[in-house]
Amino acid sequence: MTAPFDIQHDERAHRFQTVVDGQRCVLVYSLGGPGGMVMTIDHTGVPAAVGGRGIASALVEAAFALARQRGWKVEPACSYSAVWAQRHPDVADLLA
């Protein structure tokens, strides 16, 4: 389920981002592990002013979709991404 947010992937900065009502929302990740094939989701940040709209979920979904496309595993290190992964058993095969 992709929410109606314009999520951009800044590959150089290892970040997904979107702007909602003038507020920048981000997911920051790092790559590591054997061959740089493990995406660690380090931080998901959505300002309170735009919280509760599914923005964080859409950011995490975009990160997992990229990982699947690239053949990466995912380590959901931030608490939000860990809970999201637990609630979406369809991504269990991607977990590191």
BELGIMO-V145791 format. One record per residue. N is the residue number from 1. SS is DSSP state (@ for helix, = for strand, . for the rest). OMEGA is omega in radians with two decimals (none if undefined). Layout:
n=N ss=SS omega=OMEGA
n=N ss=SS omega=OMEGA
This chain:
n=1 ss=. omega=3.13
n=2 ss=. omega=3.14
n=3 ss=. omega=-3.07
n=4 ss=. omega=3.11
n=5 ss=. omega=3.11
n=6 ss=. omega=-3.09
n=7 ss=. omega=3.13
n=8 ss== omega=3.08
n=9 ss== omega=3.05
n=10 ss== omega=-3.03
n=11 ss=. omega=-3.13
n=12 ss=. omega=-3.12
n=13 ss=. omega=-3.08
n=14 ss=. omega=-3.05
n=15 ss== omega=2.92
n=16 ss== omega=3.14
n=17 ss== omega=3.02
n=18 ss== omega=3.08
n=19 ss== omega=-3.14
n=20 ss== omega=-3.11
n=21 ss=. omega=3.11
n=22 ss=. omega=-3.12
n=23 ss== omega=3.14
n=24 ss== omega=3.14
n=25 ss== omega=-3.02
n=26 ss== omega=2.90
n=27 ss== omega=-3.11
n=28 ss== omega=3.14
n=29 ss== omega=3.02
n=30 ss== omega=3.11
n=31 ss== omega=-3.14
n=32 ss== omega=-3.13
n=33 ss=. omega=-3.13
n=34 ss=@ omega=3.11
n=35 ss=@ omega=-3.11
n=36 ss=@ omega=-3.03
n=37 ss=. omega=3.09
n=38 ss== omega=3.08
n=39 ss== omega=3.04
n=40 ss== omega=3.09
n=41 ss== omega=-3.03
n=42 ss== omega=-3.03
n=43 ss== omega=2.98
n=44 ss== omega=-3.09
n=45 ss== omega=3.08
n=46 ss=. omega=3.12
n=47 ss=. omega=-3.11
n=48 ss=@ omega=-3.11
n=49 ss=@ omega=-3.14
n=50 ss=@ omega=-3.13
n=51 ss=. omega=3.07
n=52 ss=. omega=-3.12
n=53 ss=. omega=-3.13
n=54 ss=. omega=-3.10
n=55 ss=@ omega=3.13
n=56 ss=@ omega=3.11
n=57 ss=@ omega=-3.14
n=58 ss=@ omega=3.10
n=59 ss=@ omega=3.14
n=60 ss=@ omega=3.10
n=61 ss=@ omega=3.13
n=62 ss=@ omega=3.13
n=63 ss=@ omega=3.12
n=64 ss=@ omega=3.12
n=65 ss=@ omega=3.10
n=66 ss=@ omega=3.13
n=67 ss=@ omega=3.12
n=68 ss=@ omega=-3.14
n=69 ss=@ omega=-3.08
n=70 ss=@ omega=-3.13
n=71 ss=. omega=3.14
n=72 ss=. omega=2.91
n=73 ss== omega=-3.11
n=74 ss== omega=3.01
n=75 ss== omega=-3.12
n=76 ss== omega=-3.04
n=77 ss=. omega=3.12
n=78 ss=. omega=-3.02
n=79 ss=@ omega=-3.12
n=80 ss=@ omega=-3.10
n=81 ss=@ omega=3.11
n=82 ss=@ omega=3.12
n=83 ss=@ omega=3.12
n=84 ss=@ omega=-3.13
n=85 ss=@ omega=3.12
n=86 ss=@ omega=-3.11
n=87 ss=@ omega=-3.11
n=88 ss=. omega=-3.09
n=89 ss=@ omega=3.12
n=90 ss=@ omega=3.11
n=91 ss=@ omega=-3.10
n=92 ss=@ omega=-3.14
n=93 ss=@ omega=-3.13
n=94 ss=@ omega=-3.06
n=95 ss== omega=-3.12
n=96 ss=. omega=none
